[in-house]
Amino acid sequence: MCSAERIDGKLISQKIHEETLEESKKLKEKHNLQPGLVVVLIGEDPASQVYVNMKEKKSKELGFYSEKIVLNKEATMDEVLTLIHKLNNDPRVHGILVQSPPPPQIDEEKVIESIDPKKDVDCFHAENVGKMLIGKTDGFYPCTPYGVMKLLEYSDINPSGKHAVIIGRSNIVGKPMMSLLVQKAKGANATVTVCHSRTPNIPELARQADIVVAAIGKPEFVTADMVKEGAVVIDVGINRVEDATRKRGYRLVGDVAFDEVSKKASKITPVPGGVGPMTIAMLMQNAVKACKMQNGITD
């Protein structure tokens, strides 16, 4: 029986933030440039506010030009598109992020497609998704899957020749995760299986995996009997489950039953403190990359 090593996303994300801070300082000193990131929040959803505030705080710590714009929850599509047009044309702004999900009257797909692909630091625009799929590096990678790739890299886990099973096929995690792992590139070259709600034999496929990436949005879905001895398990999920013993009335769990799976896995990410911190770290890296690309800087 294994006793899994925890992959510490907090520690690895801090190392990446230190690299980003150095790049930000270099841009200021050598080119008199400041990476600019604007986060747009429509309405005042409490969970979204927490995420937006974390992003704003971190970007300021890294020396970015940072702005948070909060629109009324009754905002119209025209108001949102007008704002994005303004940000697309603002030279101080290198990255634009519209916090998801927006209120029901807002067409999220139209919002994404209205963002200049050069400023699409979330990598949701079809142009950047297409570049990622064919292996081009002059766009962006989605922050959460990119964060998973960095967790593997910093933990000396080489996916090359390994069988990776991704549980979940969302546009935010599952599909781009597949694309990044399968690339003919350093730190990739995996054989990838994607499971989803219509896959009839998920446990059987998961047991074949050297690397399991759980991103299905179901609390503790992946159990010990679904994981082979010594597998690497990456838990992307974050779910609230009721817990009367906790002061706040709930606890956070991932898509993996951590206690039992950690007895079989060789390495595993905890929730919280695993993939979550990496998402913001990669967003900041994308903002620096956007600043460089928009100013023709290659060093």
C-alpha positions as CSV (number, residue, x, y, z in Angstrom):
1,M,0.0,0.0,0.0
2,C,1.2,3.5,-0.9
3,S,1.0,6.5,1.2
4,A,0.8,9.3,-1.3
5,E,3.0,12.3,-1.4
6,R,1.0,15.5,-1.3
7,I,1.5,17.8,-4.3
8,D,1.6,21.2,-2.6
9,G,-0.1,23.7,-5.0
10,K,0.4,26.5,-2.5
11,L,4.2,26.1,-2.5
12,I,4.5,25.6,-6.2
13,S,2.3,28.5,-7.0
14,Q,4.4,30.7,-4.7
15,K,7.5,29.7,-6.7
16,I,5.7,30.7,-9.9
17,H,4.6,34.0,-8.4
18,E,8.2,34.7,-7.5
19,E,9.2,34.1,-11.2
20,T,6.3,36.4,-12.4
21,L,7.4,39.1,-10.0
22,E,10.9,39.0,-11.4
23,E,9.5,39.2,-15.0
24,S,7.3,42.1,-14.0
25,K,10.2,44.0,-12.4
26,K,12.3,43.3,-15.6
27,L,9.6,44.8,-17.8
28,K,9.5,47.9,-15.7
29,E,13.3,48.4,-15.5
30,K,14.1,47.5,-19.1
31,H,11.1,48.6,-21.0
32,N,9.2,50.9,-18.7
33,L,6.2,48.6,-19.0
34,Q,3.7,47.4,-16.4
35,P,1.5,44.3,-17.2
36,G,-2.1,45.3,-17.0
37,L,-4.9,43.0,-15.9
38,V,-8.6,44.0,-15.7
39,V,-11.2,41.7,-14.1
40,V,-14.8,42.4,-14.8
41,L,-17.5,41.2,-12.5
42,I,-21.2,41.4,-13.5
43,G,-23.4,41.4,-10.3
44,E,-22.2,40.6,-6.8
45,D,-22.2,36.9,-6.5
46,P,-20.3,36.2,-3.2
47,A,-18.2,33.4,-4.6
48,S,-17.3,35.4,-7.7
49,Q,-16.4,38.4,-5.5
50,V,-14.0,36.2,-3.5
51,Y,-12.2,35.0,-6.7
52,V,-12.1,38.5,-8.3
53,N,-10.7,40.0,-5.1
54,M,-8.0,37.3,-4.9
55,K,-7.0,38.0,-8.5
56,E,-6.9,41.8,-8.0
57,K,-4.9,41.5,-4.8
58,K,-2.3,39.2,-6.4
59,S,-1.9,41.2,-9.5
60,K,-1.1,44.3,-7.4
61,E,1.4,42.4,-5.3
62,L,3.2,41.5,-8.6
63,G,3.4,45.1,-9.6
64,F,0.7,45.0,-12.3
65,Y,-1.6,47.7,-13.4
66,S,-4.7,46.2,-11.9
67,E,-8.4,47.2,-12.1
68,K,-11.6,45.6,-10.9
69,I,-14.8,46.7,-12.7
70,V,-18.1,45.7,-11.2
71,L,-21.2,46.1,-13.3
72,N,-24.7,46.0,-12.0
73,K,-26.3,42.6,-12.1
74,E,-29.0,44.1,-14.4
75,A,-26.3,45.2,-16.9
76,T,-27.2,44.7,-20.6
77,M,-25.2,42.9,-23.3
78,D,-24.7,46.3,-24.9
79,E,-23.1,47.7,-21.7
80,V,-20.8,44.7,-21.4
81,L,-19.7,44.8,-25.0
82,T,-19.1,48.5,-24.9
83,L,-16.9,48.1,-21.8
84,I,-14.9,45.3,-23.5
85,H,-14.5,47.4,-26.7
86,K,-13.0,50.1,-24.5
87,L,-10.7,47.7,-22.7
88,N,-9.6,46.2,-26.0
89,N,-8.4,49.6,-27.1
90,D,-6.8,50.6,-23.8
91,P,-2.9,50.2,-24.1
92,R,-2.6,49.9,-20.3
93,V,-4.7,46.7,-20.4
94,H,-2.9,43.6,-21.6
95,G,-5.3,41.0,-20.1
96,I,-9.1,41.0,-19.8
97,L,-11.0,38.5,-17.7
98,V,-14.8,38.5,-17.3
99,Q,-15.7,36.4,-14.2
100,S,-17.9,33.4,-15.0
101,P,-20.8,32.7,-14.7
102,P,-22.5,36.0,-15.7
103,P,-26.2,36.7,-15.0
104,P,-28.7,34.9,-17.3
105,Q,-29.3,37.9,-19.6
106,I,-25.6,38.0,-20.6
107,D,-24.5,35.7,-23.5
108,E,-21.2,34.4,-22.2
109,E,-20.1,33.1,-25.6
110,K,-20.6,36.5,-27.3
111,V,-18.7,38.1,-24.4
112,I,-15.7,35.8,-24.9
113,E,-15.7,36.3,-28.6
114,S,-15.7,40.1,-28.2
115,I,-12.4,40.0,-26.2
116,D,-9.3,40.7,-28.3
117,P,-7.6,37.3,-28.6
118,K,-4.3,39.0,-27.7
119,K,-5.9,40.0,-24.3
120,D,-7.7,36.7,-23.7
121,V,-5.6,35.6,-20.7
122,D,-8.3,33.0,-19.8
123,C,-7.8,31.3,-23.2
124,F,-11.5,30.9,-23.8
125,H,-11.5,32.7,-27.3
126,A,-11.8,30.2,-30.2
127,E,-8.6,31.6,-31.7
128,N,-6.5,30.8,-28.7
129,V,-8.3,27.4,-28.2
130,G,-7.5,26.6,-31.8
131,K,-3.8,27.5,-31.4
132,M,-3.5,25.4,-28.3
133,L,-5.1,22.4,-30.1
134,I,-2.6,22.5,-33.0
135,G,0.3,23.1,-30.7
136,K,1.1,26.7,-31.4
137,T,2.7,28.6,-28.5
138,D,1.9,32.2,-29.5
139,G,-1.5,32.2,-27.8
140,F,-2.4,31.3,-24.2
141,Y,-3.3,28.2,-22.3
142,P,-6.3,28.0,-20.0
143,C,-5.3,28.7,-16.5
144,T,-6.5,25.6,-14.6
145,P,-5.2,23.0,-17.1
146,Y,-2.0,25.0,-17.5
147,G,-1.7,24.9,-13.7
148,V,-2.0,21.1,-13.7
149,M,0.8,20.9,-16.3
150,K,3.0,23.0,-14.1
151,L,2.1,20.9,-11.0
152,L,3.3,17.8,-12.9
153,E,6.5,19.6,-14.1
154,Y,7.4,20.9,-10.6
155,S,6.7,17.5,-9.1
156,D,9.0,15.7,-11.5
157,I,6.1,13.8,-13.1
158,N,6.7,13.3,-16.8
159,P,3.5,12.3,-18.7
160,S,5.5,11.1,-21.7
161,G,4.4,7.5,-22.6
162,K,2.0,7.5,-19.6
163,H,-1.7,6.8,-19.8
164,A,-3.7,9.8,-18.5
165,V,-7.4,9.5,-17.8
166,I,-9.3,12.7,-17.6
167,I,-12.7,12.5,-15.9
168,G,-14.8,15.4,-17.3
169,R,-15.0,17.0,-20.7
170,S,-15.8,20.7,-19.9
171,N,-14.4,23.5,-22.2
172,I,-12.7,25.0,-19.1
173,V,-10.8,21.9,-17.9
174,G,-11.4,18.5,-19.5
175,K,-11.0,19.3,-23.2
176,P,-8.0,21.7,-22.9
177,M,-6.4,19.2,-20.4
178,M,-6.6,16.6,-23.0
179,S,-5.1,18.9,-25.6
180,L,-2.1,19.9,-23.4
181,L,-1.3,16.4,-22.3
182,V,-1.4,14.9,-25.8
183,Q,0.8,17.5,-27.4
184,K,4.1,16.5,-29.1
185,A,6.1,18.6,-26.6
186,K,8.2,18.5,-23.5
187,G,6.2,17.7,-20.5
188,A,3.4,16.1,-22.5
189,N,3.3,13.2,-25.0
190,A,0.8,11.2,-22.9
191,T,-1.8,8.8,-24.2
192,V,-5.1,10.3,-23.2
193,T,-8.5,8.9,-22.5
194,V,-11.4,11.3,-21.7
195,C,-14.3,10.0,-19.7
196,H,-17.6,11.9,-19.2
197,S,-21.3,11.4,-18.2
198,R,-22.0,9.1,-21.1
199,T,-18.9,6.9,-20.6
200,P,-20.3,3.5,-19.3
201,N,-17.1,2.1,-17.8
202,I,-15.4,5.0,-16.0
203,P,-14.0,2.9,-13.1
204,E,-12.5,0.3,-15.4
205,L,-10.8,3.0,-17.5
206,A,-9.6,5.0,-14.5
207,R,-7.9,1.9,-13.1
208,Q,-5.7,1.7,-16.2
209,A,-4.4,5.3,-15.6
210,D,-0.9,6.3,-14.6
211,I,-2.3,9.8,-14.2
212,V,-5.9,10.5,-13.2
213,V,-7.3,14.0,-13.6
214,A,-10.6,14.4,-11.9
215,A,-12.7,17.3,-13.1
216,I,-16.3,16.1,-13.1
217,G,-17.8,18.3,-10.4
218,K,-19.1,15.5,-8.2
219,P,-18.0,15.4,-4.6
220,E,-15.6,12.5,-3.9
221,F,-16.5,10.7,-7.1
222,V,-13.2,9.0,-7.6
223,T,-12.8,6.3,-4.9
224,A,-10.0,3.9,-4.1
225,D,-11.3,1.1,-6.2
226,M,-11.0,3.4,-9.3
227,V,-7.3,4.0,-8.9
228,K,-4.4,1.6,-9.5
229,E,-1.6,1.3,-7.0
230,G,1.0,4.0,-7.5
231,A,-1.1,6.3,-9.8
232,V,-0.7,10.1,-9.7
233,V,-4.1,11.7,-8.9
234,I,-4.8,15.3,-9.7
235,D,-8.1,16.6,-8.2
236,V,-9.4,19.7,-10.0
237,G,-12.8,19.6,-8.3
238,I,-13.9,21.9,-5.5
239,N,-17.3,21.1,-3.9
240,R,-19.2,22.3,-0.8
241,V,-20.7,19.5,1.2
242,E,-22.9,20.1,4.3
243,D,-21.1,19.5,7.6
244,A,-22.9,20.4,10.8
245,T,-19.6,20.0,12.8
246,R,-18.1,23.0,11.0
247,K,-18.7,26.5,12.1
248,R,-19.7,27.6,8.6
249,G,-21.9,24.6,8.1
250,Y,-20.0,23.0,5.2
251,R,-16.6,21.7,4.2
252,L,-14.7,21.8,0.9
253,V,-14.0,18.5,-0.8
254,G,-12.7,17.6,-4.2
255,D,-13.8,15.2,-6.9
256,V,-11.6,12.6,-5.2
257,A,-12.2,10.7,-1.9
258,F,-8.9,11.9,-0.6
259,D,-8.5,9.8,2.5
260,E,-9.0,6.5,0.8
261,V,-7.3,7.3,-2.6
262,S,-4.2,8.7,-0.9
263,K,-3.5,5.2,0.5
264,K,-3.1,3.9,-3.1
265,A,-1.8,6.8,-5.1
266,S,1.9,7.7,-5.3
267,K,1.2,11.5,-5.5
268,I,-2.0,13.4,-5.0
269,T,-3.3,17.0,-4.8
270,P,-5.3,18.0,-1.8
271,V,-8.4,20.2,-1.8
272,P,-8.0,22.9,-1.0
273,G,-4.4,23.8,-1.6
274,G,-3.7,21.7,-4.7
275,V,-4.8,22.9,-8.2
276,G,-6.7,26.0,-6.9
277,P,-3.7,28.2,-6.2
278,M,-2.2,27.3,-9.5
279,T,-5.1,28.8,-11.5
280,I,-4.3,32.3,-10.3
281,A,-0.6,31.7,-10.7
282,M,-1.0,30.9,-14.4
283,L,-3.4,33.8,-15.0
284,M,-0.6,36.1,-13.8
285,Q,1.9,34.4,-16.1
286,N,-0.5,34.8,-19.0
287,A,-0.9,38.5,-18.2
288,V,2.9,39.0,-18.4
289,K,3.0,37.0,-21.6
290,A,0.3,39.2,-23.1
291,C,2.2,42.3,-22.1
292,K,5.3,41.0,-23.8
293,M,3.5,39.9,-27.0
294,Q,1.6,43.2,-27.4
295,N,4.9,45.1,-27.1
296,G,7.0,42.8,-29.3
297,I,9.3,41.8,-26.4
298,T,11.0,38.4,-26.7
299,D,13.6,38.5,-23.9
